[in-house]
Amino acid sequence: MSFAQGAEVARNPKGTPLDEVAGSLSIPRPLPVPFSAPLPVVRPLDKRTGGVQPWAAFEWAEPAREVLAWDARRPRLLAELRAARADVLCLQEVQFERTGAGGAARFVLPPWLCQLAEEEGYTPRLPSEGPLQQMAERNLRVLDAEVAIGCVVMYRHDRLEEVDEASASRFANTLVGACLRGRGPGGLGSLGPTAVFSVHLDATSEEKRVEQMKRCLAHARQMGTREVVVAGDFNTECLPGSCIGAMDVDCGDPTDEDHLRECASALRIGGGEPTEGADAPEECTAAAAAQTTDGPTEQQLKDFAALRDRAVSLCREYRVAFSHVVTGPTRAAYDHGKTCGPCVSWRLDHIYYTARTLRLRSSWQALEGDPASAARGLPNESCPSRPPAGRGRLRAEPRAEARRGGAPVTAGAAGAPGGLPRRGVRGTRGGARRARRAGRGGGRGGPGC
């Protein structure tokens, strides 16, 4: 969509090329690519239990050799990434390869992504070596495969340049970022330093998700900017009442019902999704072990409200006000705890951005534009990941373009300590929302290949 004042956001079909537009920055929604390389088997066995981990079962993805096998999925993923023509790619669950030996050993992009970077002109940013090595050791212990998996940011070096390359070496496997600005006199040349993060937020803990978002904010301020884009698998639907949703300035104030629902969801009361990457099987149920079937206790509701207030206060503390690229559902699978259909859908992949200098122009449709995939589950023969990740890849599909626009904001307009108000349950909608909006204010191939 062309976000001049008052214009509506265009909702384009999934996969619509994000062609170059002067002054526009295109970022496809996060693309999760679980085990995007040839692990020994399609569904890896957990050595501790002798069975496939629930989150990696994909019972609906049959025949597996046509749907899950890497040789079948890789060309489809590569074709989607090429066709997007995005300025920035935010990828999750990329499986890295090890090169060198001994003290010189390090993890690098897999050959298929190196090929994409070289041919399409992307520079990649990877997690630092320490977290990747820790994950490889964990996977050797649990899955009998010494592989490292994590997030990647890839940006087009003909349109963007990195402001602070030194920051690229200090990221964990679930949070990778780069501080980018527009390159050249035209096109994106007016884009000032903007921190772009690819994230994979925790699958089981709302508190950990809030902490990961805090790290994004802290990294951005260390990079010397308050302009931020966070794209990836949030592992939450960011609904009113949730803590991550509360960081969106346009998220409505929650009702008591919203608060109760999101607290129960965060605590996995009443059933929960299998835990991705838990170090021990019991971790999948530890959080729920103390729960009752009647819903959250009064103390749990108070603690959750305090965590939500904490999430809002972080935006004030770092003087960053997020807007949310609203997308449809991006994941389709059997319902929580089920081993048979029908498939249901969730909106787990998101893009948060600061609207002080970025204006949303258009976004991709997600599963609402692909009812067949929503019914069959993801991945499937036609969709190799979560709907071509509307801002990343592999698990979701929406794509977004943001355009720099609007006048500079004077100091204080975007968040003096009172600029982004504390939001509690059942706040005053109109006044609180108006106050929150005031907080907005107006080398080729690259390292890692």
N, C-alpha and C positions, 0 to 999 in steps of 0.2 A: 504494500500500500504506500501511497505517497503521503507522508505524514505532514503535509502543510497543515496549518491550524484548522482544526475541525474536520479533517479528512478521516475517512474510516479505513481501518487496516484491511488490506486485501488478503483473502484466504485462498492461496493457490494450491492446486493439486500437489500431492506429495511428489517430489522429484523434479518439480519445475526448476529449470536452470536459474541459478542466482547470478545472472550476467552482470558484468561490470556496469555500474551506474556512477557517474561522477558524484563524489561526495557521499556515497553510500557504502556501508560496510556490511558484507554478507557473512552470516555465521549460521550454518546449519545446526539444527538442534543436536544435542549430544548424541553421539552414536556409540552405544555399547556393543562391544564385539567379544562376547565371552569366549575365552580360549581360542583366540583368533590365530591359531597355528596348530600344527599336527601333534597334539598330545597323543600318547600311545594308543588311546582308545577314544571313541566318540563320547562316551559317558564314563568319565574317569571313576575308578573305584576308590573308596575311602579305606585305607589300610586298617583303620581302627575298627571298622564295622564289617568290612568285607562287602559292603553294598555301595550303590551309587548314592552320592549325596543328594538329598531331596531337591535342592535348588538346581541341580544339574541333570535332573532326570528327563525333563522335556518329554513326558509320556505321549503327548499328542504329535510329536515331530517324527512321523513315520511316512515312508521308510527312512530310517536314520541315515543310511548311506547316501540318500539323495537330498536329505534336508539338513542334517547336522555335519556330515563329513566335510572336512576342511577343503578338500579339492573341489567340492561342489559349491561351497559357500564363498570361497575366496574370490573367484571371478565376479560373482554377483555384487559383493561388497565393493570391490575395486571399481566396477562399472558405476555404482551409485555415487561413489566419492568423486569420480571423474565428472559425471554428468552434472553434479551440483554446481561446479564452478564457483566454489565458495572462497572468500578471502581468508577465512579462518576455519579450521576444522578442530572440533573438540571431541576427542575420542576417549572411550573408556574400555577397560578390560582388554587392552592390547597385550598380546604375548610377545615379549622381547626375546632376542636371541643373544647368546653369549659369544663374544669374540675374544681372541687372545687366550693366554694361559698364565697361571701363577699370579703374581702381583700386577701384571698388565691386563688381566681379564676384566672385561666390562660388558655391560648389557647395551645393545643397540637396537634400533628399529628392525623389524623383520624385513627380508628382501622385498616383499610386495609393497610395503609402505615406503621403503627407500626408492623403489621404482617410481611410485606415485610422486614423491617429493622431487625427484630429479626431472621427471617428464613434465610435471605441472608447475614447477617452480615454487615448491613449499620449503620452508625452513622448519624443522621439528624441534620441539622442546620436550624433554623426557624427565621422569623422576630422577632424583639423585641416586647414586650407586648403592648407598647403604640400605635404604628401604627395599630396593629391588633384590639385593642379596638376601636380606632377611626373609622376604617372601619366597624366594627360590628354595631356601633351606626349609621353610615351613611346608612348601608343596612337595619337597622330596620326602619329608617325614610323613605327610598325610596321604599324598597321591602317588608316591613313588616316581615323581617326575620333577626334576630340578628346573622349574620354569618360573620366570618372574612376569607378573601381570600388573598393568597399571594404566594411568591416564597419559594422554599425549595432547599437546597443542601444536598445530601446524599452521603457519601463516605464509601467505604469498609474498615473497620478498620483492616483487616488482611493484607492489602496492603499499606494503607496510615495512617498517623497520623497527628493530628492537631498541628501546631506550636504555635499558639496563641489563646487558647480557649476563652480568655477574649473578643476577638473581636467579638464573636458570638452574643453578646447581644446588638449590636448597629446598627441594620439594619432595614430599612423600609420594608414594605410589598412587594414592587416592586424591591427590590435589597437585596439579601442575599448572603453572602460569607463565605469562610473559607480558611485559609492559611494552605496548606497541603504539606507534604513531603513524600517521599517514606519510606517504613518501611522494616527493615531487611537488611541483608547483600547482598541478591541477588534480582533479579527482579527489582522492582522499587526503590531499596535502593539508587540508584544514583540520584534520582529525588530530587533536592533541594527545598527549600520553594517556593511554587507556589500559588498565590492567585486565587481561583476559585470562580466565581460569577454566580449566576442564576439571570437573569434580565427580567423584563417586562417593556420595554421602553414605554414612553407616546404615546398614540394613535393619538393625535391631534397636538402636538407642536414639531417641530424640535429643537427649543431652549431648551425645557425641555429634549428631548432625549440627546442632547449634555451635559446638566447639569448632567444627570444620569450617562453618561459615565465618566464624570469628577469625580463623586463620587467614581466610581470603581477605577479609577487611584489613587485618594487620599487615599482610604482605603488600596490599595495594598502597597503604600509607607509607610503608617502608620504601616503596618504589616512587614515592613522591606524587601520588595522584589520588583523587577522589572519584575518578571516572572508572567504573568497573563493569565488567560483564562476567557473570558466572553461569556456565552452561554444563549440563551433565545429568547423570542419574541421581536424583535427589532422594530416592527411596521413600518418598512421601508425596501425597497429592497436593500439598500446599493449600489445603482448604481452610476456611475460616475456623479458628479455634486451634489450629496447629501452630507450633512455635516457628517453623520455617515460613509458613504462610504469613505470620505476623510481621515478618521483615519486609513484606511487600506493602508499599504505602497505599495501594488501592484495595488491599484485602479488607473486606467488610469487618466491622466489629463483631465478635462472636456472640451468639446467644448462649444461654446455659446449655442447650442441647448440643450446640457445636462443641463447646468445651468438654462436655461429657463424652461425646463421640470420639473426639481426637485424643483425649486422655486414654480412653479404653483402647483405641487403635495403637497408640504409641507403646502402651504396656502389653499389647497383644492379649488382651482379655477377651475371651470368647473365641479363641482360635487365632492363629497367626501364620504368617508366611514362613516357609523354611528359611533358615538363616544361611545367607551366602557367606562362605569363607570362615565359619566359626572354627576356632582351634580345637574345640572338643564338642562331641555330639550333645553333651548336656547343656552347652551354651544356648542351644536353640530353645530350650524350655526353662532355663534358669530364671529369666525375667518374669515368666508367667507362673512359676511354681508357687509364689506366695499370694497369687491373686485368688479372689473368690469368683464364682460364676455370676455373681450379682452385679458386677461392675466395679469401677474404681472406688476405693474408700475415700472418706472425706479428706484424710491427710494426703492421699495420692492426688486428689483434685487440687488441693492447695499447692502441693509441690509442683504440679504441672503448670498451674497459673503463674507461679513464681518463675519457672523456667521460660515461659512465654514472655513475661515482662523482661526477663534477662535478654532474650533475643532482640526485643525492641530497643532496649537500652544500648545494645551494641551498635546499632545504627546511629544513635545519638552520639555515642562515645567516639566513633570513628568518623562521624559527619558524612555518612554515605547513605543516600536514600534510594532504595531499590524499587523499580517497577518490574512487572512480570509479563513476559510474552505468553499470553493465554493460549493454551493448546488443548487439543482433545486428548483422548486416551492414547497411550503409547506402549502399553504392554497388554498382551492377551495370553491367558493361560488358564489352566484349571483353577478353580477357586481354592482359597487357602485350606490346606489340609485334605484336599480331594485328590484322588488318583484317576478320576474319570470326568468326562464333560458334563455339561457344556462349558466352553471357555467363557471367562468373564474378562473385563478390561479395567485397567487402572491408568491414571495419568501420573507417571512417575518421573518423566524426563522434562526438564524445565530450562528456561533461560531467564535469569534476573539481570537487569541492566540499570544504569543510572540515567535518568531522563533529563539531567541538567544539560547534557550536550548531545544526547542521542535521542532520536525520535523514531519510533517504530513505523516502518513503511509497509511491510508485508510479512506474512508467515505462511508456513506450509500447513496443510491439513495433516492430521495424524490418522488414527484408525477410524475416525468418523468418515474419512474419505475412502476407506478400504474395508467395507463390511465383511468381505470374504475372509480377509486375514484376521479380523476380529473374531469371527466364528471358528476359524481353524486353529488359531493360536500362533504364537511366534517363537522361533522362526518357522517358516514354511518354504515350499518350493519357490514361491514368487517373492517372498520377503525374507532375506537372510538374516535380519536382525530385528530388534524392536524397531518398529516403523522407522525407516531410515532416519533415525534419530533426528528429529527436527532441529537439533543443535549439536549433535555429536553424532555418533553412529552406532549402529548395531542393535539398539533396543528400542529406539523411538524414532519418530519421523518428522516432526515439525521443523521447518527451516524459517529463519528470520533474517530480515534485513533491517539494519538500523541506520538512520541518517542523522548526521550532525546538524543541529539547527538550534535556533533560539538565541537570545542574547546572553552574554556572560552574566553570571550571577554575582551580585555584590557580596562582600564578606558578611557572613551572618545569615544570609537568606537561606542557605542550605543547611543550617544546623547548628546554630549556637545551642548551648545546652538545652534550651527549651524548644528548639525548632522541631523536633520529632517527638510528639507527646507519648507518654506512657499509655499503653492501651490495656485496659482490663476487660473482663467479661462484661457484656452489656454496657459498653461505653456509649456516649452520646454520638450517634453516627455522623450527623451532618457536621458538627463542629470539629470533631476529631479528624474527620477525613479532610476538611479544608485545611486544618493545621498541618496534617501530614503532608499534603501536597505542597504547602509552603516550604517544606524541607527540601524540595527538589531544586528551588531556585531556577532560577531561570536555566655468508659463504654458500654457494649453490648446493642444494641437497642438505646443507646444514649439518651440524654436529649430531651425532647419534645414528648416522647412517654407516 
